[in-house]
Amino acid sequence: MSTLRVLVAEDERPARLFLISMLNAFEDVKIVGEASNGRQALELIEQEQPDLVLLDLQMPELDGLSVVKSLKKNQMPLIAFVTAYDEYAVQAFEINAIDYLLKPVARVRLRETINRAQERLDRADLRAEETNNLEEAIKDYETVSQQPRIDRIPVRQKDEIIIVPVNQIASIIADGELLQITTNRNENYCINHRLKDLELRLDPAKFVRLGRGALVNIDMISRIHQMPGGTYTVTLNNNQQIKVSRLQSRSLKERLLKL
């Protein structure tokens, strides 16, 4: 496996040194620069052309998103955003499978990011997909941070409209062009809407994505079963069972299975 050239952009010196110390322990990683603000990060990316940038989302002068938007496509490295749980960022990056690291960064999680970057460097089709997903993640981040949250969902049934409180929803499952909504009392409703668009209007602290087509209310999760291969199956208070994708199993573990 080739050596991965990594740049660290983090404005807080202790956090930056912590990341660098962990990266130095990896034999397949070479640190090519460190930046303490967005403008410096932009200059170093253009100068050093790293394979991967660990990019703090909130930085002075230029934030992480502004750094990415300032880069030309032919200069774009792989990006792993680092955030102290910015709920909008996590939601946007989960939707588009962009890698991100939550502070404080765990060594095992950082290793996963390095492995994923190596895989994308080795496959041109994945590299192109990563760039497209990055652009979509930025758009979603900017959209979701401006959109008002919803507390209820109107559901049309024949000649009446039923108002479903969001806090009573257990799960929302995509079914083709439709969304199947199930409440904590196992009431079932169907609406014509895109899951991605609805997710942007829901509180990311309350709803978690379990796969490409499934959202669940965190407060409705009663049990989490570990499955072979490192994935999970979730049981809700209404006895629904939903399988968790491999990617979202990692996110679920970070958000719910750590004290």
Buried (B, 14 or more C-beta within 10 A) or exposed (E): EEEBBBBBBBBBEEBBEBBBEBBEEBEEBBBBBBBBBBBBBBEBBEEBBBBBBBBBBBBEBBBBBBBBEBBEEEEBBBBBBBBEEBBBBBBBBBBBBBBBBBBEBBEEBBBBBBEBBBEBBEEEEEBEBBBEBBBBBBEBBEEBBEEEEEEEBEBEEEEEEEEBEBBBBBBBBBEEEEBBBBBBEEBEBEBEBEBBEBBBBBBBEBBBBBBEBBBBBBEBBEEBEEEEEEBBBBBBBBEBEBBBBEBBBBBBBBBEEEE
